[in-house]
Amino acid sequence: MQEHRDDDRAGRTLSPMRYRLGFWIGPAPADAEAACAELYTRVRLAEEIWREFDRPPPPVPRIRGFVDAVLGVLPADPAESSPWKHSDVADDAMADTFTPTIRGPHRGAIAILTRLAHDHGLQAFDLAAHRLLDAAEVIEVDGGLWTDAHLGGGADQPEFFDCRGPEIARERLGLPAQDPETAEEGTDAR
C-alpha cells in the first residue's frame, strides 16, 4: 500500500473541514439509501450497547484488523499533514463498524480506505457524497492511490439528501424519531 498524499493533484492544501466515512461488515446494499440505513442501524445499535454498559462495544476482529491496516498506512497523527480530523481515530471503531472523520475530501486517503475496505470484505460509504465507495474507482497516480469519484462537499448529514436512512435505522431498532430541533451534531453515525 502506498503512502498517502496530503494535498490534491493540483497541489492545493487540504481543507480542514470534517468529512465522514462509514465502513461495516455485511452484504452489499442495493443503493445509497439502503447503505445509509444499514450503516446507521449498526452504529445506533452499538450506541445503545454503549449506553447500556457505559462503554463502547469493542470492534470485532475483522474491523480491528481493518483499522490496524488503515493506521499502518495512514498513522493517527495530529500533524496537519495527517488526513485524520482527530488523532484518536481508532476509537471510531465499534462492534462491526468504523466511522472515521478525515480532513477535507482527501482523495488519497479515501482511495486507500476504499481499497483496504474492499481487501477486508467491508462495505464503504461516503456520508458526505451519500454514496457507496467502489474499489473500481481507485487508481494509481504518481506512485500513490487516488480516486476521481464524485465526493461530497461537507454536507455529511443524510438530512441534506432525500434519504430516510437514519429514520429507517431508528424504526428497525424501535427508537423514537429524532427531533431535529434537539438533535446534537454528530449523534448520527458517531
Backbone as CSV, one residue per row, in Angstrom:
resi,resn,N_x,N_y,N_z,CA_x,CA_y,CA_z,C_x,C_y,C_z
1,MET,0.856,-1.179,0.000,0.000,0.000,0.000,0.896,1.234,0.000
2,GLN,0.495,2.210,-0.748,1.311,3.409,-0.919,1.063,4.422,0.189
3,GLU,2.035,5.243,0.417,1.932,6.368,1.351,0.832,7.324,0.899
4,HIS,0.155,7.963,1.841,-0.888,8.918,1.447,-0.266,10.251,1.055
5,ARG,-1.036,11.036,0.321,-0.613,12.374,-0.085,-1.415,13.367,0.725
6,ASP,-0.810,14.468,1.111,-1.512,15.449,1.935,-1.981,16.664,1.145
7,ASP,-2.012,16.517,-0.168,-2.561,17.594,-0.986,-3.284,16.959,-2.166
8,ASP,-4.031,17.762,-2.892,-4.685,17.191,-4.056,-3.717,17.233,-5.239
9,ARG,-4.117,16.686,-6.374,-3.199,16.590,-7.508,-2.802,17.955,-8.037
10,ALA,-3.575,18.984,-7.759,-3.214,20.333,-8.210,-2.277,21.008,-7.215
11,GLY,-1.945,20.321,-6.108,-1.023,20.887,-5.135,-1.666,21.790,-4.103
12,ARG,-3.006,21.811,-4.065,-3.686,22.662,-3.083,-3.610,22.026,-1.710
13,THR,-3.603,22.846,-0.665,-3.591,22.365,0.707,-4.958,21.779,1.039
14,LEU,-4.953,20.740,1.882,-6.201,20.097,2.277,-7.107,21.033,3.055
15,SER,-8.395,20.848,2.878,-9.383,21.601,3.629,-9.468,21.070,5.052
16,PRO,-9.665,21.942,6.051,-9.781,21.476,7.426,-11.189,20.991,7.769
17,MET,-12.132,21.005,6.817,-13.495,20.598,7.132,-13.555,19.115,7.471
18,ARG,-14.595,18.730,8.187,-14.744,17.318,8.524,-15.410,16.589,7.372
19,TYR,-15.033,15.336,7.207,-15.546,14.524,6.118,-15.736,13.124,6.671
20,ARG,-16.958,12.648,6.701,-17.299,11.386,7.373,-17.413,10.228,6.387
21,LEU,-16.890,9.102,6.812,-16.963,7.858,6.058,-17.457,6.763,6.993
22,GLY,-18.053,5.724,6.434,-18.517,4.607,7.241,-18.168,3.285,6.590
23,PHE,-17.740,2.338,7.411,-17.358,1.009,6.943,-18.020,-0.013,7.857
24,TRP,-18.502,-1.126,7.288,-19.142,-2.142,8.102,-19.075,-3.496,7.420
25,ILE,-19.329,-4.516,8.221,-19.375,-5.894,7.745,-20.815,-6.188,7.346
26,GLY,-20.998,-6.701,6.154,-22.345,-7.070,5.732,-22.429,-7.197,4.230
27,PRO,-23.584,-7.665,3.764,-23.768,-7.805,2.318,-23.860,-6.440,1.642
28,ALA,-23.597,-6.428,0.358,-23.654,-5.179,-0.412,-25.083,-4.659,-0.451
29,PRO,-25.285,-3.394,-0.079,-26.623,-2.817,-0.134,-27.047,-2.525,-1.574
30,ALA,-28.356,-2.436,-1.785,-28.901,-2.221,-3.127,-28.634,-0.827,-3.657
31,ASP,-28.618,0.160,-2.764,-28.450,1.548,-3.197,-27.962,2.386,-2.019
32,ALA,-27.787,3.680,-2.262,-27.243,4.577,-1.230,-28.148,4.662,-0.006
33,GLU,-29.462,4.724,-0.201,-30.360,4.808,0.956,-30.287,3.539,1.795
34,ALA,-30.230,2.370,1.143,-30.095,1.106,1.870,-28.757,1.060,2.620
35,ALA,-27.689,1.566,1.987,-26.382,1.609,2.638,-26.426,2.526,3.858
36,CYS,-27.018,3.692,3.691,-27.128,4.649,4.786,-27.927,4.039,5.940
37,ALA,-29.040,3.400,5.619,-29.871,2.774,6.656,-29.105,1.670,7.372
38,GLU,-28.364,0.854,6.622,-27.608,-0.237,7.239,-26.502,0.301,8.144
39,LEU,-25.766,1.282,7.659,-24.712,1.876,8.482,-25.301,2.475,9.760
40,TYR,-26.346,3.274,9.618,-26.950,3.911,10.788,-27.549,2.894,11.747
41,THR,-28.128,1.806,11.233,-28.660,0.767,12.112,-27.545,0.175,12.958
42,ARG,-26.445,-0.142,12.332,-25.331,-0.761,13.054,-24.703,0.206,14.061
43,VAL,-24.554,1.467,13.671,-23.976,2.457,14.589,-24.928,2.711,15.751
44,ARG,-26.214,2.865,15.469,-27.204,3.090,16.536,-27.232,1.921,17.512
45,LEU,-27.172,0.694,16.995,-27.155,-0.477,17.861,-25.927,-0.452,18.765
46,ALA,-24.770,-0.134,18.208,-23.548,-0.033,19.015,-23.682,1.071,20.064
47,GLU,-24.312,2.196,19.702,-24.506,3.285,20.669,-25.452,2.870,21.790
48,GLU,-26.470,2.084,21.466,-27.391,1.595,22.504,-26.655,0.662,23.468
49,ILE,-25.785,-0.193,22.941,-24.967,-1.070,23.790,-24.067,-0.220,24.675
50,TRP,-23.476,0.815,24.108,-22.612,1.733,24.852,-23.387,2.349,26.019
51,ARG,-24.590,2.843,25.731,-25.410,3.441,26.799,-25.730,2.426,27.897
52,GLU,-26.067,1.215,27.500,-26.459,0.192,28.476,-25.297,-0.245,29.357
53,PHE,-24.112,-0.400,28.782,-22.966,-0.914,29.531,-21.944,0.156,29.890
54,ASP,-22.226,1.402,29.550,-21.380,2.549,29.882,-19.973,2.448,29.290
55,ARG,-19.869,1.757,28.161,-18.615,1.704,27.405,-18.939,1.226,26.000
56,PRO,-18.156,1.671,25.046,-18.436,1.251,23.667,-18.131,-0.229,23.477
57,PRO,-18.902,-0.895,22.632,-18.561,-2.286,22.329,-17.257,-2.329,21.532
58,PRO,-16.358,-3.236,21.880,-15.090,-3.286,21.135,-15.333,-3.711,19.694
59,PRO,-14.440,-3.299,18.807,-14.583,-3.729,17.416,-14.379,-5.237,17.287
60,VAL,-15.150,-5.854,16.412,-14.977,-7.274,16.141,-13.630,-7.457,15.442
61,PRO,-13.074,-8.665,15.450,-11.726,-8.860,14.900,-11.535,-8.351,13.471
62,ARG,-12.496,-8.528,12.593,-12.308,-8.071,11.210,-12.234,-6.551,11.136
63,ILE,-13.051,-5.854,11.909,-12.978,-4.389,11.948,-11.658,-3.963,12.581
64,ARG,-11.241,-4.614,13.662,-9.959,-4.283,14.302,-8.830,-4.490,13.303
65,GLY,-8.855,-5.578,12.542,-7.822,-5.813,11.531,-7.811,-4.734,10.463
66,PHE,-9.002,-4.300,10.044,-9.109,-3.223,9.065,-8.520,-1.935,9.621
67,VAL,-8.898,-1.584,10.848,-8.390,-0.347,11.463,-6.875,-0.420,11.617
68,ASP,-6.366,-1.562,12.049,-4.913,-1.720,12.174,-4.223,-1.540,10.825
69,ALA,-4.805,-2.120,9.774,-4.230,-1.966,8.434,-4.279,-0.506,7.986
70,VAL,-5.411,0.156,8.239,-5.552,1.572,7.880,-4.501,2.408,8.599
71,LEU,-4.373,2.194,9.913,-3.433,3.008,10.693,-1.980,2.654,10.387
72,GLY,-1.753,1.485,9.800,-0.409,1.137,9.344,0.012,1.963,8.139
73,VAL,-0.954,2.402,7.352,-0.673,3.195,6.155,-0.902,4.687,6.413
74,LEU,-1.928,4.993,7.183,-2.302,6.382,7.496,-2.262,6.549,9.017
75,PRO,-1.082,6.710,9.612,-0.982,6.767,11.073,-1.842,7.882,11.686
76,ALA,-2.360,7.584,12.867,-3.127,8.582,13.621,-2.125,9.576,14.190
77,ASP,-2.059,10.724,13.563,-1.060,11.727,13.897,-1.752,13.082,13.904
78,PRO,-1.564,13.860,14.964,-2.213,15.167,14.998,-1.601,16.204,14.053
79,ALA,-0.551,15.831,13.338,0.087,16.775,12.421,-0.877,17.206,11.327
80,GLU,-0.681,18.400,10.827,-1.569,18.925,9.793,-1.504,18.123,8.502
81,SER,-0.425,17.395,8.284,-0.331,16.594,7.064,-1.140,15.302,7.169
82,SER,-1.605,14.953,8.351,-2.406,13.754,8.543,-3.803,13.955,7.960
83,PRO,-4.384,12.907,7.365,-5.741,13.048,6.844,-6.805,13.015,7.942
84,TRP,-6.441,12.571,9.138,-7.423,12.387,10.209,-7.787,13.701,10.875
85,LYS,-9.048,13.885,11.111,-9.530,15.083,11.811,-9.131,15.024,13.286
86,HIS,-9.088,13.800,13.853,-8.740,13.602,15.257,-7.682,12.508,15.358
87,SER,-6.797,12.595,16.330,-5.730,11.604,16.460,-6.199,10.310,17.125
88,ASP,-7.401,10.289,17.716,-7.921,9.074,18.357,-8.836,8.299,17.404
89,VAL,-8.458,8.217,16.152,-9.283,7.624,15.105,-9.654,6.172,15.404
90,ALA,-8.827,5.422,16.091,-9.140,4.024,16.409,-10.398,3.926,17.266
91,ASP,-10.706,4.972,18.017,-11.916,4.975,18.844,-13.190,5.039,18.012
92,ASP,-13.069,5.297,16.719,-14.241,5.339,15.840,-14.664,3.946,15.388
93,ALA,-13.994,2.906,15.886,-14.355,1.523,15.575,-15.159,0.958,16.747
94,MET,-16.380,0.534,16.457,-17.244,-0.091,17.459,-17.951,-1.273,16.809
95,ALA,-17.956,-2.392,17.510,-18.667,-3.585,17.051,-18.261,-3.900,15.610
96,ASP,-19.217,-3.842,14.676,-18.902,-4.197,13.286,-18.872,-2.975,12.378
97,THR,-18.532,-1.796,12.962,-18.461,-0.561,12.183,-17.185,0.220,12.479
98,PHE,-16.836,1.075,11.525,-15.749,2.036,11.691,-16.217,3.294,10.989
99,THR,-16.321,4.407,11.722,-16.847,5.659,11.158,-15.870,6.804,11.422
100,PRO,-14.763,6.812,10.700,-13.760,7.851,10.929,-14.142,9.190,10.290
101,THR,-13.505,10.213,10.804,-13.640,11.558,10.241,-12.270,11.966,9.715
102,ILE,-12.244,12.405,8.458,-10.992,12.881,7.881,-11.120,14.368,7.578
103,ARG,-9.987,14.976,7.283,-9.983,16.390,6.880,-10.247,16.473,5.383
104,GLY,-11.070,17.374,5.037,-11.270,17.671,3.631,-12.155,16.691,2.943
105,PRO,-12.295,16.629,1.675,-12.389,15.360,0.987,-10.970,15.038,0.531
106,HIS,-10.281,14.201,1.244,-8.888,13.836,0.995,-8.883,12.631,0.058
107,ARG,-8.728,12.884,-1.232,-8.874,11.832,-2.244,-7.892,10.676,-2.063
108,GLY,-6.673,10.976,-1.674,-5.699,9.906,-1.466,-6.088,9.009,-0.304
109,ALA,-6.489,9.605,0.810,-6.891,8.819,1.981,-8.170,8.035,1.685
110,ILE,-9.123,8.647,0.997,-10.369,7.950,0.656,-10.065,6.763,-0.254
111,ALA,-9.141,6.931,-1.185,-8.752,5.820,-2.062,-8.134,4.682,-1.265
112,ILE,-7.235,5.008,-0.345,-6.600,3.978,0.487,-7.643,3.269,1.344
113,LEU,-8.519,4.037,1.986,-9.570,3.444,2.823,-10.497,2.552,1.999
114,THR,-10.845,3.004,0.813,-11.727,2.225,-0.056,-11.069,0.911,-0.452
115,ARG,-9.815,0.982,-0.883,-9.094,-0.231,-1.296,-8.947,-1.200,-0.116
116,LEU,-8.568,-0.686,1.054,-8.418,-1.565,2.221,-9.756,-2.155,2.655
117,ALA,-10.816,-1.374,2.573,-12.140,-1.904,2.920,-12.493,-3.070,1.992
118,HIS,-12.258,-2.878,0.712,-12.517,-3.944,-0.257,-11.671,-5.179,0.075
119,ASP,-10.395,-4.969,0.384,-9.498,-6.076,0.718,-9.958,-6.835,1.965
120,HIS,-10.651,-6.149,2.870,-11.138,-6.768,4.109,-12.598,-7.217,4.005
121,GLY,-13.183,-7.111,2.819,-14.558,-7.555,2.619,-15.593,-6.681,3.310
122,LEU,-15.308,-5.381,3.424,-16.222,-4.452,4.103,-16.978,-3.593,3.104
123,GLN,-18.115,-3.104,3.528,-18.861,-2.104,2.765,-18.281,-0.741,3.120
124,ALA,-18.285,0.166,2.172,-17.713,1.501,2.378,-18.712,2.541,1.880
125,PHE,-18.978,3.543,2.725,-19.985,4.550,2.399,-19.427,5.938,2.696
126,ASP,-19.621,6.838,1.751,-19.204,8.233,1.882,-20.434,9.026,2.325
127,LEU,-20.464,9.443,3.598,-21.618,10.170,4.114,-21.733,11.554,3.502
128,ALA,-20.609,12.145,3.090,-20.644,13.492,2.517,-21.214,13.497,1.106
129,ALA,-20.900,12.480,0.322,-21.434,12.384,-1.035,-22.676,11.508,-1.083
130,HIS,-22.964,10.831,0.020,-24.104,9.925,0.154,-24.072,8.883,-0.956
131,ARG,-22.947,8.128,-0.961,-22.776,7.106,-1.988,-21.857,6.016,-1.488
132,LEU,-22.053,4.833,-2.056,-21.150,3.727,-1.780,-19.811,4.018,-2.439
133,LEU,-18.746,3.624,-1.778,-17.407,3.758,-2.347,-17.044,2.444,-3.029
134,ASP,-16.547,2.524,-4.224,-16.275,1.354,-5.038,-14.776,1.250,-5.293
135,ALA,-14.209,0.092,-4.999,-12.768,-0.112,-5.208,-12.385,0.051,-6.679
136,ALA,-13.329,-0.125,-7.603,-13.031,0.050,-9.030,-12.726,1.508,-9.363
137,GLU,-13.093,2.428,-8.475,-12.827,3.852,-8.702,-11.454,4.286,-8.169
138,VAL,-10.720,3.359,-7.562,-9.388,3.660,-7.031,-8.364,3.406,-8.125
139,ILE,-7.521,4.412,-8.352,-6.498,4.307,-9.388,-5.127,4.635,-8.784
140,GLU,-4.093,4.201,-9.479,-2.738,4.561,-9.068,-2.295,5.770,-9.862
141,VAL,-1.819,6.784,-9.142,-1.355,8.025,-9.759,-0.066,8.437,-9.064
142,ASP,0.962,8.651,-9.818,2.240,9.126,-9.276,2.711,8.296,-8.082
143,GLY,2.551,6.976,-8.162,3.031,6.092,-7.116,2.136,5.992,-5.891
144,GLY,0.971,6.591,-5.924,0.039,6.513,-4.804,-1.354,6.196,-5.293
145,LEU,-2.254,5.998,-4.352,-3.641,5.723,-4.707,-4.435,7.011,-4.745
146,TRP,-5.435,7.040,-5.606,-6.239,8.237,-5.842,-7.633,7.818,-6.266
147,THR,-8.599,8.676,-6.059,-9.929,8.448,-6.608,-10.428,9.721,-7.268
148,ASP,-10.981,9.553,-8.452,-11.623,10.671,-9.135,-13.135,10.569,-9.001
149,ALA,-13.603,9.731,-8.083,-15.038,9.563,-7.854,-15.653,10.860,-7.352
150,HIS,-16.941,11.000,-7.548,-17.660,12.157,-7.007,-17.569,12.100,-5.493
151,LEU,-17.092,13.179,-4.892,-17.020,13.275,-3.439,-17.906,14.423,-2.986
152,GLY,-18.346,14.323,-1.755,-19.225,15.357,-1.207,-18.454,16.601,-0.827
153,GLY,-19.180,17.621,-0.466,-18.563,18.899,-0.144,-18.725,19.319,1.285
154,GLY,-18.943,18.388,2.202,-19.020,18.733,3.615,-20.398,18.597,4.209
155,ALA,-21.433,18.472,3.411,-22.776,18.266,3.949,-22.897,16.780,4.247
156,ASP,-22.336,16.355,5.401,-22.227,14.925,5.655,-23.358,14.380,6.515
157,GLN,-24.457,15.039,6.547,-25.615,14.519,7.237,-26.646,14.114,6.197
158,PRO,-27.197,12.906,6.294,-28.160,12.455,5.292,-29.388,13.358,5.175
159,GLU,-29.638,14.176,6.171,-30.774,15.081,6.099,-30.621,16.077,4.952
160,PHE,-29.391,16.275,4.452,-29.158,17.157,3.317,-29.499,16.461,2.001
161,PHE,-29.783,15.170,2.085,-30.139,14.385,0.915,-31.570,13.900,1.113
162,ASP,-32.189,13.475,0.048,-33.520,12.891,0.150,-33.330,11.440,0.559
163,CYS,-33.041,11.208,1.833,-32.697,9.885,2.333,-33.416,9.625,3.648
164,ARG,-33.953,8.442,3.768,-34.607,8.044,5.008,-33.718,7.107,5.819
165,GLY,-32.431,6.997,5.477,-31.535,6.060,6.151,-31.569,6.131,7.663
166,PRO,-31.324,7.299,8.273,-31.353,7.379,9.734,-32.737,7.056,10.312
167,GLU,-33.777,7.484,9.645,-35.143,7.198,10.103,-35.430,5.690,10.039
168,ILE,-35.025,5.050,8.953,-35.195,3.602,8.815,-34.445,2.882,9.929
169,ALA,-33.231,3.332,10.224,-32.436,2.721,11.293,-33.160,2.826,12.637
170,ARG,-33.683,4.009,12.951,-34.411,4.173,14.221,-35.644,3.271,14.268
171,GLU,-36.368,3.167,13.152,-37.552,2.295,13.085,-37.151,0.839,13.311
172,ARG,-36.084,0.387,12.665,-35.616,-1.002,12.812,-35.317,-1.338,14.272
173,LEU,-34.756,-0.374,14.975,-34.334,-0.602,16.352,-35.397,-0.209,17.378
174,GLY,-36.531,0.284,16.902,-37.597,0.680,17.813,-37.267,1.922,18.615
175,LEU,-36.431,2.785,18.065,-36.048,4.020,18.744,-36.978,5.146,18.314
176,PRO,-37.196,6.131,19.169,-38.064,7.241,18.775,-37.429,8.069,17.655
177,ALA,-38.276,8.729,16.897,-37.791,9.626,15.841,-36.977,10.730,16.480
178,GLN,-35.940,11.162,15.782,-35.082,12.212,16.306,-35.715,13.567,16.024
179,ASP,-35.821,14.389,17.060,-36.349,15.742,16.927,-35.246,16.622,16.358
180,PRO,-35.435,17.181,15.150,-34.359,17.971,14.527,-33.957,19.196,15.342
181,GLU,-34.856,19.702,16.185,-34.515,20.884,16.977,-33.651,20.551,18.180
182,THR,-33.711,19.303,18.642,-32.913,18.929,19.810,-31.772,17.996,19.458
183,ALA,-31.645,17.644,18.190,-30.592,16.720,17.757,-29.229,17.367,17.956
184,GLU,-28.313,16.582,18.509,-26.942,17.076,18.682,-26.132,16.703,17.455
185,GLU,-25.235,17.590,17.071,-24.356,17.310,15.939,-23.511,16.095,16.272
186,GLY,-23.424,15.174,15.310,-22.543,14.036,15.471,-23.190,12.838,16.116
187,THR,-24.484,12.894,16.514,-25.078,11.731,17.142,-25.436,10.659,16.139
188,ASP,-25.617,11.006,14.891,-25.857,10.003,13.854,-24.518,9.609,13.259
189,ALA,-24.292,8.297,13.167,-23.033,7.743,12.635,-21.824,8.341,13.324
190,ARG,-21.928,8.486,14.607,-20.885,8.988,15.511,-20.338,10.234,14.960
